[in-house]
Amino acid sequence: MTALANTWDNTVAATFDVLRTIGEGGLTEAEVKAGPGPMTPIDAHLAQAWLDRVIQSQVLPPLGVWRRRNRERAGKRNGGPAPAINDAVILTIALILVIEHSSVRVQDMARALQHRLTPDAREVLGIGHLYDNPFTNWYFIAHRAIHRVIATFDPYITNDGAKRNQWKAMSYEDRIAWEAAVDPEFVAELNARAEWFMNALVEMSLQQQARKYRRKKTSMTIDQSGVKASAVMARWKRDPNTGKEIPQKNALDPTTNEPEARRVRALEADWVTKKKGAKKRNADEEERISRIKWELGYMANIIIDVLEDPNSDKKLFAPQLIRAISLGTPNKRIGGHAISLLDSLQGRGYELTRLSFDRGYSQLKDEFHEELVARGIPVVKDYVDRQKGITNGAIGNSVMVEGRYYCPSTPMELLESTKLWEQGKLTNEEYWAARKKLEKYELILHEQKANGTLRLSCPASGSSPTASCPLRELQRTAVPDEEADRVRVQPSNITDRQKDYKVCCQKSVSVKPTTHVQQRQKLRYGSKEWFDTYRADRNSSESSNDLLQKDHNLENTMSRPMHGLAAQQFALALFAVASNMRRIIKFEHDVYETERRAAAGRAPQPRKQPDEYLKRARDRNSETRYMRNPPPRKLVPWEPLELPPVPA
């Protein structure tokens, strides 16, 4: 390229003056008046569609009722001038902005109200009269409208006696005065309002599916996802003995030589590890909290639906959607949030055929698992290390292993097969064979009563025994040992005391539905069915959470610069609606395109046939590490290959 090729073409540059409209720059008049941001007009059809959806969500009547109750509690009378824009208008604008990947900021809402609504859209929303005054303060109107909605379920603003307007930072003295004025019952009531508001909007998004794709009886999975807080003034460090926060002082002020009280702001937020799966989750154990490892945030609790058959092709079914959502403090009320979401689902008419969750829920106290049993929800879960192998069983002197009851004469290598496999002492094939053989030692289900109580029998009893034992005589109706596929209990594994064990000498033993409820689950742990189901459910959950995180950039708090738990609950509800709507629209758009092309004789050819399995390159080359027990991999220094001599 010559030097002349890089010279500026003054002939082309001279034409730029034609594009200038006002002043001496190249900006249009609309850009100067509206300021930076999206300029796409919001027409009447779009405004009407989302206004109808806001009305369909049924959140508008409760907002008015909650607002009246808050005023009555504060001793204020109802009345006063009507707001410039009502709840329906501001919720419509907020949902439209979120669905187009905009931020949940007051200035964006004000900008949409002032510049982006077409005249017909203004009439649809009933705010056409506000544009008669050219000096209307749209930021003030939008700010009042959005905070009127949030204040209906924000206990730290509407609480009588707690002066917490605009979530200002508090010193230790202010914090003590505030805690003394807070009514715990009122806080719980408003938190329940917030969860109802969030799930009402989520249910509205689910109703946008075509009826043939809606599912009321389905399997679901629950997981948590971090939501970074917009504040940086974190809570004080807690005393490890009492659990109460210790007020701290900042460094000495060189001008006064006296310490300054460190103020706090994000009361419901807490420190969350940035590294997923980190063992240390309590920031109070750190001498100094590093912002590289920890971040201040909230914790979202999300339930999505999953396919009943884990091996089904997801492309043939409607998309998996967020069904229930809540937001709270990390490491607090994990089980409480899950139960409240399940109650919300059952109250909306859902029938849960399966609920799967990870180890964080498996190790919760028995009260959480008993609540699941009381609601008739079968679970599929993973275990922590202390729940694997032989655990607290002893029902009728049987042996309990990973939620199942086995014969007391079961060989030890079968009972400890999971731990041996995780230690690398068994190959995958050996492990599957051991689990298959272990099933034959499991107690047989003799009867299940209406209240959930189980009657279990010895595996060597009944007309279809899976084992033969010297302590049990084979029934006459059973197939002889020579012709049946049974395991043989060796006499050497039978102790003298075993003859008096209930499971050996009685017809059956009873197990209440709440006995060892922390370990029991629907599928046999470690079986092929359990692996397929749990892996598919967890992959779906992680995928949905990752989509929600990246699609709305939850790491960037500038997209939702509002303080307080209630404001973040409001923003997260909008994000969940937008996430569901995008999946629904994409699925039905793909169906429409497929049908349109098929009708024209141009049906798209799939890259993979229904019975064909295509392995990824990393799987073909054995480079993947996404497996339960990846084989050890040793790295060696790379040595350059000797190249052949260059031909003369």
Secondary structure, DSSP 8 states (H G I E B T S, - for coil): --GGGGS--HHHHGGGGGG--STTSS--HHHHHH-SS----B-HHHHHHHHHHHHHTT-HHHHHHHHHHHHHHTT--S-S---SS-HHHHHHHHHHHHHTT----HHHHHHIIIIIB-HHHHHHHT-GGGGGSTT--HHHHHHHHHHHHHGGG-HHHHSTT---GGG--B-HHHHHHHHHH--HHHHHHHHHHHHHHHHHHHHHHHTTS-GGG--SEEEEEEEEEEEE-S-------B-TTT--B---EEEE-TTT-SEEE--B--SS-EEEESSTT-S---GGG-SS--TTTEEEEEEEEEEEEE-SSTTS-GGGS----EEEEEEE-TTSSHHHHHHHHHHHHHHTT-EEEEEEE-HHHHTS-HHHHHHHHHTT--EEE---GGGSSEES--GGG-EEETTEEE-TT--HHHHTHHHHHHTTSS-HHHHHHHHHHHGGGB-EEEEE-TTS-EEEE-TT-SSS-SEE-TTS---TTS--TTTS--EE--GGG--SGGGG-HHHHSS-EEE-TTTTTTT--SS-TTSHHHHHHHHHHHHHHHHHHHHHHHHTTTT-GGGS---SHHHHHHHHHHHHHHHHHHHHHHHHHHHHHHHHHHHTT-----SS-TT-----HHHHTT----SSS-------------------
